[in-house]
């Protein structure tokens, strides 16, 4: 039998538990509902902010793209070249307006056309076939040139191009630039024609000089030979005056022969037909020979001639005949332009493996603005007909040409009224560079 008090207490506890569970349920439902509403609001705000940022980024990208296109168009219209673009089928989708300025063609007329349809490309031309092969392989090309005939004249065109692809790597076509090079082509043709004309004239001149020299040397040798016979009275007595005349004839003939030989050498050099016969040469011996050969001439002019070249200088690998001509021309000129009582000095030294051969005088000197002229064929500082010295102006020109054939050069320094120094720079045939210990073996002729 149940206790009535116990049942009443259990009922009371059940009611209390039910009441508290209801309150807890209502509390949880309220909190959950508030959280759902709050989260929804937060997500909505976040989505709105993200959408605003996305739209802003898209707008900025569109503006940048539009600005980039506008910038490209402006550059394309201001550039010296014209720009072009084709689709995957090599049909034009863009041509800048510079095409009209350069070739006189309306860009709109060629949109949608291939180069062949635009009368630019030839299907049978070998060069165009090679270009088509390059483009079929999706390779870039540079400075492809072709002639475009517009019905009136032929225009030379140069184009370059590069393939472009989308983000997935699909081929989209070609982009490139074009130039009108007609003026450059015509200028090159005129320059080539002028060069060929000049070369032909030079060859004709050289051939004329060579033939003339040959024709003059043969009778001149007879004049020189017979004048020597008469001067030396080899066939019997001769009047003194006639013997003197024969001497004058001989000297004039020798001078003329030297001029002819110089002209012949110069023409051979300019024609590229003069070959050097190189060998090792002792510079002291060669300078000494030149000094002795011209000693009498120097004495007659009242000029002291000195050789300061040391015997221990290294040998030079040169053509001895041409070196002899260099020395005789330089020393002869120095004597010719020296005053009575003056000095002519021949010297040499080695500097950085180069032999510096110098001939100095104390003569009239050369004006600074005439230094370049005296190295030219037939160039003389004094161009007047009343100049006191003879000569045709070939000596220094030949010296310079001979030096250049040997891989060297000529330097001229001069002061008016003080004298001139001509330096011939030659390559030494020895690695010795003992110029600091060399002492000149001086020898002077008066």
C-alpha positions, 0 to 999 in steps of 0.5 A: 500500500502506497504512502499518500505523502510520498505520492504527493511529493513525487508529483510535486517533483515531476511538476517542478522538473517539467516546469524547468525543462520547459524553461530550458527549452524556451531558453535554448530555442531563443538563443538558437534563433538569435544565433541563426538570425545573427549569423545570417546577418553576418554572412549577408554582410560578408557576401555584400562586401565580397561582391562589392570588392569583386565588382570593383576589381572587375571594373578596375580590370576593365578600365586597365584593359581599355586604357591598355588598348587605348595606349596601344592604339595611340602608340600604333598611330604615332609609330614610324611602322604600322602594326598588324594582327591576324587570326588563326587562319592568317586573316587580318583582324587589325591594321594600324592607320600608319599603313595608309601613311606609308603605303597609301593603303586603306586598312579597312579594305584588308580586314578579313583578308589573307596576305595572298588575297591582299596581293602581298604574298605569292603562292609560288615565290620560294621566299614566301613559301619559306615564310608560310612554313615558318608560320605553319610551325607557329614560329616568330620571324624577323625582317622578311622583305618583299616587293609590293607592286601597287599598279604604278610602282614597286614598293619594298616592304619589311615585316616581322611577326610573332605568334600569340596564344590564349591562356590555355595555349591555343594558337590565336594568330600573329601580331607584328609590325611592318616598314616601308623600306623603298627609300632605303632600298633605292639609296642602297642601289644608288650607293652600290652603283656609285661604288661600282662606278668608282671602282671601274674608274679606279681600275681604268685609272690604274690600268691607264697608269700601268700601261702609260708607265710601261710605254714610257719606261722602255724609251726612257731607259734608252735615253738614260743609257745613251746619255750615260754613254755620252756623259762618260765619253765611252765612244770617244771625245766629246765637247765639254758642253755636250758632255754637261748636256748629256749629264743633265739629260741623264739626271732628268731621265733618272728623275722621270723614271723614278716618278714613273716607278712611283706612279706604277707602284701606287697604281699596283697598290690601289689595284691590289696587285702589289705583293710583298716579299717579306724577310727578316731585315736588319734595320741598322744596315738598311738605314745605313745604306740609305744614309750612304746613298744620299750622303752626296746629295746631303753634302751638296745641300749643305745638310748634315745627315746622321744615323742614330739607329742602334745595331742591337735593334730587333729585326723587322719582318718586311719587304726589303725593297719596300723598306728601302723605298720608304727610307729613301723617300723619307730621307730624300724629302728631309734633305730637300726641305732642309735649309743649308746648315741643317740636320737630318736624323734617322732614328729608331726605337722599340715601344711595346713591341713596335718599331718606331722608325723616325726621320727628322729634319730642321727644315721649313715645316708643314702647316698643321692644316696641310698634314693630312694633304701631304699623305695623299697621292699628289698632295703637297703643302705648297700647291703653287707653281712657283714652289722652290722644290720639285716633286709630284707629291707621291713620296709620303703617299707611297710611304704610307701605303707601304707601311699599311701593307706591312700592317703599320702606319705613318705619323707626321708631326711638324711645326712651321719654321722648325722642321718635320718628323715622320714616324713609320710604325712597324711590327718587330720580328722579336719579342725583345723589348730592351729599348731602355738599354740601347745606345745609338751607334751614331754616324753622321755624314757632312 
